[in-house]
């Protein structure tokens, strides 16, 4: 299973075109803004600190993670792919 780290809204579009059904997708940095896009039909994990810094209310989203969880996911999943188009 691959881990996709999405750093921008445009990066999510590229990621969606290439990721597989069972892959994990994490929105971080400016990628957290993609959580509000209408075409976002899947549930992605969002890095909690990055969302809060950008003023995104996480009460609506149950899939927020901490930096510690992000590190664990990076260790446990190969490959780790970054998207920032």
N, CA, C and O atoms as CSV, one atom per row, in Angstrom:
chain,resi,resn,atom,element,x,y,z
A,1,UNK,N,N,0.849,-1.169,0.000
A,1,UNK,CA,C,0.000,0.000,0.000
A,1,UNK,C,C,0.900,1.239,0.000
A,1,UNK,O,O,1.862,1.319,0.764
A,2,UNK,N,N,0.578,2.193,-0.858
A,2,UNK,CA,C,1.341,3.436,-0.956
A,2,UNK,C,C,0.742,4.498,-0.052
A,2,UNK,O,O,-0.451,4.479,0.253
A,3,UNK,N,N,1.582,5.413,0.366
A,3,UNK,CA,C,1.159,6.575,1.138
A,3,UNK,C,C,1.387,7.798,0.267
A,3,UNK,O,O,2.508,8.045,-0.178
A,4,UNK,N,N,0.326,8.572,0.018
A,4,UNK,CA,C,0.401,9.770,-0.812
A,4,UNK,C,C,0.277,10.998,0.093
A,4,UNK,O,O,-0.715,11.162,0.803
A,5,UNK,N,N,1.287,11.845,0.058
A,5,UNK,CA,C,1.275,13.086,0.843
A,5,UNK,C,C,1.007,14.236,-0.128
A,5,UNK,O,O,1.808,14.504,-1.023
A,6,UNK,N,N,-0.130,14.910,0.062
A,6,UNK,CA,C,-0.583,15.948,-0.870
A,6,UNK,C,C,-0.363,17.320,-0.241
A,6,UNK,O,O,-0.910,17.628,0.818
A,7,UNK,N,N,0.451,18.143,-0.914
A,7,UNK,CA,C,0.830,19.448,-0.391
A,7,UNK,C,C,0.121,20.615,-1.058
A,7,UNK,O,O,0.386,21.765,-0.709
A,8,UNK,N,N,-0.780,20.355,-2.012
A,8,UNK,CA,C,-1.504,21.437,-2.686
A,8,UNK,C,C,-2.809,20.891,-3.251
A,8,UNK,O,O,-2.977,19.680,-3.399
A,9,UNK,N,N,-3.724,21.795,-3.563
A,9,UNK,CA,C,-4.998,21.393,-4.155
A,9,UNK,C,C,-4.747,20.765,-5.530
A,9,UNK,O,O,-5.350,19.746,-5.866
A,10,UNK,N,N,-3.859,21.369,-6.321
A,10,UNK,CA,C,-3.524,20.804,-7.633
A,10,UNK,C,C,-2.862,19.439,-7.482
A,10,UNK,O,O,-3.062,18.553,-8.313
A,11,UNK,N,N,-2.084,19.270,-6.432
A,11,UNK,CA,C,-1.451,17.981,-6.177
A,11,UNK,C,C,-2.463,16.883,-5.940
A,11,UNK,O,O,-2.218,15.732,-6.301
A,12,UNK,N,N,-3.609,17.216,-5.335
A,12,UNK,CA,C,-4.647,16.220,-5.103
A,12,UNK,C,C,-5.205,15.702,-6.422
A,12,UNK,O,O,-5.489,14.511,-6.553
A,13,UNK,N,N,-5.362,16.585,-7.393
A,13,UNK,CA,C,-5.865,16.172,-8.699
A,13,UNK,C,C,-4.913,15.164,-9.340
A,13,UNK,O,O,-5.350,14.141,-9.868
A,14,UNK,N,N,-3.629,15.449,-9.294
A,14,UNK,CA,C,-2.637,14.515,-9.841
A,14,UNK,C,C,-2.628,13.204,-9.069
A,14,UNK,O,O,-2.525,12.129,-9.660
A,15,UNK,N,N,-2.735,13.295,-7.769
A,15,UNK,CA,C,-2.741,12.121,-6.913
A,15,UNK,C,C,-3.946,11.227,-7.227
A,15,UNK,O,O,-3.804,10.011,-7.356
A,16,UNK,N,N,-5.112,11.827,-7.347
A,16,UNK,CA,C,-6.330,11.060,-7.607
A,16,UNK,C,C,-6.238,10.289,-8.921
A,16,UNK,O,O,-6.813,9.208,-9.051
A,17,UNK,N,N,-5.520,10.840,-9.885
A,17,UNK,CA,C,-5.389,10.179,-11.183
A,17,UNK,C,C,-4.487,8.950,-11.115
A,17,UNK,O,O,-4.527,8.098,-12.003
A,18,UNK,N,N,-3.674,8.858,-10.064
A,18,UNK,CA,C,-2.681,7.788,-10.013
A,18,UNK,C,C,-2.763,6.865,-8.809
A,18,UNK,O,O,-2.148,5.799,-8.808
A,19,UNK,N,N,-3.509,7.252,-7.786
A,19,UNK,CA,C,-3.513,6.400,-6.596
A,19,UNK,C,C,-4.511,5.263,-6.745
A,19,UNK,O,O,-5.497,5.359,-7.476
A,20,UNK,N,N,-4.226,4.200,-6.036
A,20,UNK,CA,C,-5.071,3.005,-6.070
A,20,UNK,C,C,-6.091,3.059,-4.944
A,20,UNK,O,O,-5.967,3.854,-4.013
A,21,UNK,N,N,-7.078,2.219,-5.042
A,21,UNK,CA,C,-8.202,2.225,-4.102
A,21,UNK,C,C,-7.769,2.088,-2.643
A,21,UNK,O,O,-8.324,2.764,-1.776
A,22,UNK,N,N,-6.801,1.241,-2.358
A,22,UNK,CA,C,-6.393,0.980,-0.975
A,22,UNK,C,C,-5.268,1.876,-0.476
A,22,UNK,O,O,-4.840,1.733,0.669
A,23,UNK,N,N,-4.777,2.797,-1.305
A,23,UNK,CA,C,-3.702,3.693,-0.890
A,23,UNK,C,C,-4.204,4.698,0.136
A,23,UNK,O,O,-5.386,5.039,0.169
A,24,UNK,N,N,-3.292,5.159,0.964
A,24,UNK,CA,C,-3.605,6.197,1.951
A,24,UNK,C,C,-3.251,7.558,1.373
A,24,UNK,O,O,-2.216,7.713,0.726
A,25,UNK,N,N,-4.117,8.547,1.608
A,25,UNK,CA,C,-3.879,9.910,1.141
A,25,UNK,C,C,-3.953,10.837,2.347
A,25,UNK,O,O,-4.928,10.821,3.098
A,26,UNK,N,N,-2.901,11.652,2.525
A,26,UNK,CA,C,-2.859,12.610,3.626
A,26,UNK,C,C,-2.712,14.010,3.043
A,26,UNK,O,O,-1.834,14.263,2.218
A,27,UNK,N,N,-3.575,14.906,3.478
A,27,UNK,CA,C,-3.498,16.310,3.073
A,27,UNK,C,C,-2.699,17.060,4.117
A,27,UNK,O,O,-3.018,17.009,5.305
A,28,UNK,N,N,-1.649,17.765,3.675
A,28,UNK,CA,C,-0.852,18.556,4.600
A,28,UNK,C,C,-0.357,19.814,3.902
A,28,UNK,O,O,-0.459,19.932,2.681
A,29,UNK,N,N,0.183,20.758,4.678
A,29,UNK,CA,C,0.547,22.038,4.103
A,29,UNK,C,C,-0.691,22.684,3.494
A,29,UNK,O,O,-1.786,22.588,4.047
A,30,UNK,N,N,-0.509,23.346,2.347
A,30,UNK,CA,C,-1.653,23.963,1.668
A,30,UNK,C,C,-2.603,22.925,1.072
A,30,UNK,O,O,-3.695,23.274,0.624
A,31,UNK,N,N,-2.203,21.674,1.063
A,31,UNK,CA,C,-3.082,20.608,0.584
A,31,UNK,C,C,-4.323,20.433,1.438
A,31,UNK,O,O,-5.315,19.867,0.979
A,32,UNK,N,N,-4.282,20.916,2.688
A,32,UNK,CA,C,-5.460,20.788,3.553
A,32,UNK,C,C,-6.651,21.572,3.005
A,32,UNK,O,O,-7.795,21.272,3.347
A,33,UNK,N,N,-6.395,22.574,2.157
A,33,UNK,CA,C,-7.504,23.321,1.554
A,33,UNK,C,C,-8.342,22.434,0.639
A,33,UNK,O,O,-9.500,22.756,0.375
A,34,UNK,N,N,-7.793,21.338,0.153
A,34,UNK,CA,C,-8.513,20.439,-0.747
A,34,UNK,C,C,-9.636,19.699,-0.043
A,34,UNK,O,O,-10.497,19.126,-0.711
A,35,UNK,N,N,-9.656,19.692,1.265
A,35,UNK,CA,C,-10.712,18.989,1.997
A,35,UNK,C,C,-12.075,19.603,1.701
A,35,UNK,O,O,-13.097,18.936,1.861
A,36,UNK,N,N,-12.106,20.856,1.276
A,36,UNK,CA,C,-13.366,21.549,1.000
A,36,UNK,C,C,-13.770,21.535,-0.465
A,36,UNK,O,O,-14.778,22.141,-0.826
A,37,UNK,N,N,-13.002,20.852,-1.324
A,37,UNK,CA,C,-13.338,20.868,-2.740
A,37,UNK,C,C,-14.486,19.907,-3.021
A,37,UNK,O,O,-14.518,18.810,-2.464
A,38,UNK,N,N,-15.429,20.300,-3.876
A,38,UNK,CA,C,-16.607,19.468,-4.134
A,38,UNK,C,C,-16.275,18.115,-4.757
A,38,UNK,O,O,-16.986,17.137,-4.529
A,39,UNK,N,N,-15.200,18.052,-5.542
A,39,UNK,CA,C,-14.865,16.776,-6.181
A,39,UNK,C,C,-14.169,15.811,-5.227
A,39,UNK,O,O,-13.842,14.687,-5.608
A,40,UNK,N,N,-13.943,16.243,-3.996
A,40,UNK,CA,C,-13.302,15.390,-2.996
A,40,UNK,C,C,-14.334,14.380,-2.494
A,40,UNK,O,O,-15.017,14.626,-1.500
A,41,UNK,N,N,-14.443,13.257,-3.177
A,41,UNK,CA,C,-15.482,12.284,-2.861
A,41,UNK,C,C,-15.020,11.241,-1.855
A,41,UNK,O,O,-15.844,10.546,-1.262
A,42,UNK,N,N,-13.732,11.128,-1.660
A,42,UNK,CA,C,-13.203,10.159,-0.697
A,42,UNK,C,C,-12.869,10.878,0.602
A,42,UNK,O,O,-12.766,12.104,0.640
A,43,UNK,N,N,-12.703,10.110,1.648
A,43,UNK,CA,C,-12.290,10.682,2.927
A,43,UNK,C,C,-10.782,10.569,3.024
A,43,UNK,O,O,-10.224,9.475,2.942
A,44,UNK,N,N,-10.134,11.689,3.197
A,44,UNK,CA,C,-8.690,11.724,3.332
A,44,UNK,C,C,-8.332,12.065,4.760
A,44,UNK,O,O,-9.128,12.657,5.489
A,45,UNK,N,N,-7.137,11.692,5.153
A,45,UNK,CA,C,-6.648,12.100,6.454
A,45,UNK,C,C,-6.006,13.474,6.300
A,45,UNK,O,O,-5.342,13.749,5.300
A,46,UNK,N,N,-6.204,14.319,7.280
A,46,UNK,CA,C,-5.718,15.689,7.250
A,46,UNK,C,C,-4.769,15.886,8.426
A,46,UNK,O,O,-5.078,15.491,9.550
A,47,UNK,N,N,-3.615,16.496,8.169
A,47,UNK,CA,C,-2.696,16.789,9.257
A,47,UNK,C,C,-3.300,17.906,10.105
A,47,UNK,O,O,-3.466,19.036,9.647
A,48,UNK,N,N,-3.617,17.567,11.331
A,48,UNK,CA,C,-4.385,18.447,12.217
A,48,UNK,C,C,-3.744,19.821,12.377
A,48,UNK,O,O,-4.426,20.837,12.240
A,49,UNK,N,N,-2.460,19.866,12.661
A,49,UNK,CA,C,-1.797,21.149,12.914
A,49,UNK,C,C,-1.855,22.055,11.682
A,49,UNK,O,O,-2.088,23.257,11.814
A,50,UNK,N,N,-1.646,21.500,10.498
A,50,UNK,CA,C,-1.687,22.312,9.281
A,50,UNK,C,C,-3.089,22.860,9.018
A,50,UNK,O,O,-3.239,23.995,8.566
A,51,UNK,N,N,-4.107,22.063,9.299
A,51,UNK,CA,C,-5.488,22.531,9.115
A,51,UNK,C,C,-5.809,23.657,10.093
A,51,UNK,O,O,-6.393,24.669,9.706
A,52,UNK,N,N,-5.433,23.485,11.346
A,52,UNK,CA,C,-5.728,24.510,12.350
A,52,UNK,C,C,-5.015,25.819,12.053
A,52,UNK,O,O,-5.591,26.892,12.230
A,53,UNK,N,N,-3.756,25.742,11.600
A,53,UNK,CA,C,-3.000,26.946,11.250
A,53,UNK,C,C,-3.693,27.711,10.127
A,53,UNK,O,O,-3.637,28.940,10.082
A,54,UNK,N,N,-4.342,26.989,9.223
A,54,UNK,CA,C,-5.004,27.604,8.074
A,54,UNK,C,C,-6.474,27.907,8.328
A,54,UNK,O,O,-7.200,28.282,7.408
A,55,UNK,N,N,-6.910,27.748,9.559
A,55,UNK,CA,C,-8.267,28.129,9.938
A,55,UNK,C,C,-9.349,27.172,9.482
A,55,UNK,O,O,-10.510,27.565,9.368
A,56,UNK,N,N,-8.995,25.929,9.220
A,56,UNK,CA,C,-9.986,24.942,8.796
A,56,UNK,C,C,-10.557,24.260,10.027
A,56,UNK,O,O,-9.821,23.717,10.852
A,57,UNK,N,N,-11.865,24.296,10.139
A,57,UNK,CA,C,-12.552,23.690,11.273
A,57,UNK,C,C,-12.593,22.181,11.077
A,57,UNK,O,O,-13.199,21.693,10.123
A,58,UNK,N,N,-11.960,21.455,11.960
A,58,UNK,CA,C,-11.885,19.999,11.828
A,58,UNK,C,C,-13.046,19.273,12.490
A,58,UNK,O,O,-13.082,18.043,12.480
A,59,UNK,N,N,-13.994,20.000,13.064
A,59,UNK,CA,C,-15.141,19.341,13.693
A,59,UNK,C,C,-15.931,18.506,12.688
A,59,UNK,O,O,-16.542,17.501,13.051
A,60,UNK,N,N,-15.914,18.929,11.415
A,60,UNK,CA,C,-16.658,18.220,10.378
A,60,UNK,C,C,-15.918,16.978,9.888
A,60,UNK,O,O,-16.521,16.105,9.262
A,61,UNK,N,N,-14.626,16.893,10.166
A,61,UNK,CA,C,-13.800,15.818,9.626
A,61,UNK,C,C,-13.233,14.983,10.765
A,61,UNK,O,O,-12.596,15.511,11.677
A,62,UNK,N,N,-13.464,13.710,10.708
A,62,UNK,CA,C,-12.988,12.837,11.778
A,62,UNK,C,C,-11.635,12.239,11.452
A,62,UNK,O,O,-11.051,11.555,12.293
A,63,UNK,N,N,-11.123,12.476,10.265
A,63,UNK,CA,C,-9.893,11.830,9.839
A,63,UNK,C,C,-8.680,12.748,9.961
A,63,UNK,O,O,-7.861,12.809,9.045
A,64,UNK,N,N,-8.555,13.455,11.067
A,64,UNK,CA,C,-7.362,14.276,11.266
A,64,UNK,C,C,-6.331,13.466,12.037
A,64,UNK,O,O,-6.670,12.639,12.884
A,65,UNK,N,N,-5.061,13.723,11.723
A,65,UNK,CA,C,-3.979,12.978,12.366
A,65,UNK,C,C,-2.930,13.941,12.909
A,65,UNK,O,O,-2.852,15.095,12.486
A,66,UNK,N,N,-2.135,13.461,13.838
A,66,UNK,CA,C,-1.037,14.227,14.432
A,66,UNK,C,C,0.253,13.964,13.657
A,66,UNK,O,O,0.304,13.075,12.807
A,67,UNK,N,N,1.302,14.748,13.959
A,67,UNK,CA,C,2.609,14.503,13.353
A,67,UNK,C,C,3.130,13.123,13.724
A,67,UNK,O,O,3.730,12.447,12.889
A,68,UNK,N,N,2.912,12.696,14.955
A,68,UNK,CA,C,3.367,11.362,15.376
A,68,UNK,C,C,2.738,10.275,14.515
A,68,UNK,O,O,3.417,9.331,14.112
A,69,UNK,N,N,1.450,10.403,14.233
A,69,UNK,CA,C,0.769,9.428,13.377
A,69,UNK,C,C,1.311,9.483,11.961
A,69,UNK,O,O,1.482,8.446,11.319
A,70,UNK,N,N,1.583,10.687,11.468
A,70,UNK,CA,C,2.152,10.840,10.128
A,70,UNK,C,C,3.489,10.106,10.025
A,70,UNK,O,O,3.741,9.407,9.044
A,71,UNK,N,N,4.333,10.262,11.021
A,71,UNK,CA,C,5.635,9.589,11.015
A,71,UNK,C,C,5.443,8.076,11.000
A,71,UNK,O,O,6.116,7.373,10.246
A,72,UNK,N,N,4.546,7.581,11.811
A,72,UNK,CA,C,4.277,6.138,11.849
A,72,UNK,C,C,3.788,5.629,10.494
A,72,UNK,O,O,4.208,4.565,10.039
A,73,UNK,N,N,2.902,6.387,9.851
A,73,UNK,CA,C,2.404,5.989,8.538
A,73,UNK,C,C,3.523,5.973,7.497
A,73,UNK,O,O,3.553,5.101,6.628
A,74,UNK,N,N,4.439,6.935,7.585
A,74,UNK,CA,C,5.574,6.973,6.649
A,74,UNK,C,C,6.494,5.769,6.836
A,74,UNK,O,O,7.036,5.242,5.865
A,75,UNK,N,N,6.668,5.339,8.070
A,75,UNK,CA,C,7.515,4.183,8.359
A,75,UNK,C,C,6.834,2.889,7.898
A,75,UNK,O,O,7.497,1.985,7.389
A,76,UNK,N,N,5.527,2.804,8.075
A,76,UNK,CA,C,4.792,1.566,7.827
A,76,UNK,C,C,4.371,1.348,6.376
A,76,UNK,O,O,3.996,0.234,6.013
A,77,UNK,N,N,4.425,2.383,5.538
A,77,UNK,CA,C,3.930,2.260,4.166
A,77,UNK,C,C,5.026,2.604,3.165
A,77,UNK,O,O,5.772,3.568,3.339
A,78,UNK,N,N,5.104,1.802,2.126
A,78,UNK,CA,C,6.073,2.035,1.058
A,78,UNK,C,C,5.371,1.840,-0.272
A,78,UNK,O,O,4.578,0.906,-0.394
A,79,UNK,N,N,5.613,2.650,-1.253
A,79,UNK,CA,C,6.412,3.874,-1.205
A,79,UNK,C,C,5.608,5.038,-0.621
A,79,UNK,O,O,4.387,4.971,-0.478
A,80,UNK,N,N,6.332,6.098,-0.292
A,80,UNK,CA,C,5.722,7.363,0.113
A,80,UNK,C,C,5.891,8.312,-1.066
A,80,UNK,O,O,7.007,8.566,-1.518
A,81,UNK,N,N,4.773,8.831,-1.558
A,81,UNK,CA,C,4.789,9.690,-2.741
A,81,UNK,C,C,4.289,11.073,-2.338
A,81,UNK,O,O,3.287,11.198,-1.633
A,82,UNK,N,N,4.998,12.119,-2.794
A,82,UNK,CA,C,4.604,13.497,-2.500
A,82,UNK,C,C,4.018,14.137,-3.742
A,82,UNK,O,O,4.511,13.929,-4.851
A,83,UNK,N,N,2.950,14.929,-3.551
A,83,UNK,CA,C,2.280,15.624,-4.646
A,83,UNK,C,C,2.196,17.110,-4.335
A,83,UNK,O,O,1.651,17.509,-3.306
A,84,UNK,N,N,2.747,17.937,-5.245
A,84,UNK,CA,C,2.721,19.389,-5.058
A,84,UNK,C,C,2.740,20.071,-6.418
A,84,UNK,O,O,3.603,20.912,-6.668
A,85,UNK,N,N,1.814,19.731,-7.295
A,85,UNK,CA,C,1.793,20.313,-8.655
A,85,UNK,C,C,1.466,21.782,-8.610
A,85,UNK,O,O,1.405,22.434,-9.653
